[in-house]
Amino acid sequence: MTTIVAVRHGETTWNRKRRVQGWAPAPLTDRGRAQADRLGVALAKGYDIDRVLSSDLSRTEETVAVLRDHVDAPVTYESAWRERDVGVHQGVSVEEMSERFPEYDLAESGPGAARRRPESGESLADVRERVIERWEKALEECEPIETVLVVTHGGPIRLLLGHLKDLDIVETILEQSQGNCSINEFEFDHETGAVRIVRENDTGHC
């Protein structure tokens, strides 16, 4: 049985200011680094991690740097695990997004919003395709008995969970949440190809 543990990065300065981050190099706050440290303690206690896959954005790289004080495993940084590229909307406040750009608001515009691409950015459907493609490849690459840690972002984790629960994108984003440094655990059975969600959005260690 393969265990895959997906975690979100620690709190950033833009998380605190409620700004849409996309691919921006927003650094972790002191609280975010403390969250990552507590996450590292929890991971070291609960899992024997063989390798780490991480988004190559700065906030995940910074989180990994803290985690490596506790987790001794090789790390591969990949763009496939990045958060959504929000293009020209990067830096806009969450409140301003819903007021000025309702066509991108899932609650306001429904499934159509999931397919709209902001200028120079990605749609949510684009991100889901990118993440699920990498997830399926990761399952193919897994050894029958190993534990893989994925350090990524709230969007990709929710999209992955939605895929496994057979939710549409609107339900996936609006009905699920991911706290900073949350733990999500999956078991992959190589014989049947089945993936079981063991726990999700666990922030008890934070």
N, C-alpha and C positions, 0 to 999 in steps of 0.2 A: 504493500500500500504506500502510495506517495502522498505526502502531506505538503500542501502549498499554503503559505501564510502570506496574505496581502495586507500591507499596512499603509496608512496615509502619513504624509510628512507632518512635522510639528508646526505649530502656529507661526505664521509669518506676520510681518508688519502690515501687509495688505489684508490679511485675514482680519486683523484687529480693526483696520479702518473700513472693512467691508467694501473693498474695491475688487473688481473683476481682474483676476491675475493673468489668466492665460499662460503665456510663456515668460512673463516678466521675471527678472532676477530679484524678487522680493526676498530679503533675508529672514531667517528665523528670529523671533523675539527671544528674550531671556526665558519667557515661559515656554516657548516652543522648544528650546534646547533642553529645558528641564523635562518636558514631556518626552522628548526623544530619549533622554537618559533613563527615565522610568520605563519606557518601552523596551529599551535594551535589556534592562534588568529582568523584565517579564519574559522576554524572548529567550534569554539565556537560561532562565529557570524552567521554562515550559517546553523548549524544543532543542533538538540537536541539529542545528542548521548546517547543511552541507554547502550551499551556495546562495548567492544573492543576485537577483535581477533588479535593476533600479532604473527609473526614469533618469534622464540625463539633465533635467532642469536643476538650477542651483539649489532650490529649496529641498529637493530630494537628496541631492549630493551632500548637502549640509547635514541632513538628518542621518544619512548613512555614516558620515564621519563620526557622529556621536554614537550611533549603534555599534560601531566597530570597537568601541571601548569594551563591549560586552560580548559581541558576536565575532568569532574568528572564522571567517569564511571568505572565499574569493568573491569579488563583486564584478558584475558586467553592467555597464551603463548603456541604456538603449532609448532611442527616441520613440519607439513604439509605445512605451509606458507613460508618455507625457500626458499632461492635462490638455484640454481642448485649446486650440489656437483661436482666440477670440478676435484676432485681427484688430481693426480700428477701435473696437470696444475695450481694449486693454486699458485698465486704469480707471474706467468709469465706475462710479459707485453702484452697488446693487440696487439701491432705491432709484437712482437715475435711469438705470437700464430699463426697469419696468415702466417708468413714466415716459421716457423718450422713445423707447424702442419696443413697444408692445408686440410687434410682429415676431420678436424673438422670445416672448414670454410664453412658456408652455401652458400656464394656467389660463392665459388670455387667448392664445391663438391655437392651442392644441397641437396635433401632430404636424401641422404645417410648420410650426416653429422649429421642430426637430430637424427639418430638412433644409432650413434656410442657412446660408453661409454669409457671415459678415464679410465685408470687404477685406481681402487678404487673410481670411480665417477659414475655419472648418465648421461644418454643421455638426450637430450632435450625432446624426446618423453616420457621418464620416468617422467620428471618433469611435463610435461603437464598432464599426467595421474594422478599424485599425487595431483596437484593443482585443476584440474577439479573435481576429486572425493570429495575433501574437499569443494569445492564451492557448489556442488550439495547437500552435506550434510548440509551445512550452510543454503541453501534455505529451506530445510526441517525443520530446527530448528527455523527459523525465526517466530516471532509473526506477525499477520496480520498488525499491526501498530507499527513499531519500526524502529530505525535507528541504524545500526551496522557499526562500523568503523573497517576496516582491515588494519593493518600496515604491509607491506611486502616489496617486492623487485621488481626491474624493470622486471626481467625475468618472474616471476609468473603473474604480471599484464598484460604484453604483451601477454602471453599465454592465459590468461583468455579472454582478448579482442578478440584475434584471434579465440578462440572457439566460442564466441558469434557472431562474424562476419562470421563464417564458412570459415576462412582462413586456408591454410596449414601452416606448421611450418616455412617454408622458408619465405613466405609472412609475417607471424606473427612477426618474429624477424627482418627481413630486412626492412620492410615497416612501422614499428611502433617504437615509442621511448617513453621513460619515464624519465622525469627530476627528479632530487632529490626533494623530498617533493611535487611531483605532486599529484593532486586530480583527482580521477576518480569516477564518481557517476553513480549508477545503480538503477533502480526502478523495483521491483519485484511484479507482480500482482498474488496474491495467487489463485484467481478464474480461471485465464486462464493459469497460469504457465509461462507467458511471462516475459522476462527480457528486459528492455529498457536501452540502454546506453544514459545517460543524458549529461555527459561531460567526456572528457578524456584528460589526460596529461595537466591539467590546472595548470600552474605555475605562474599565474598572481600575486599571493600573495607573491611570493618569491622575 
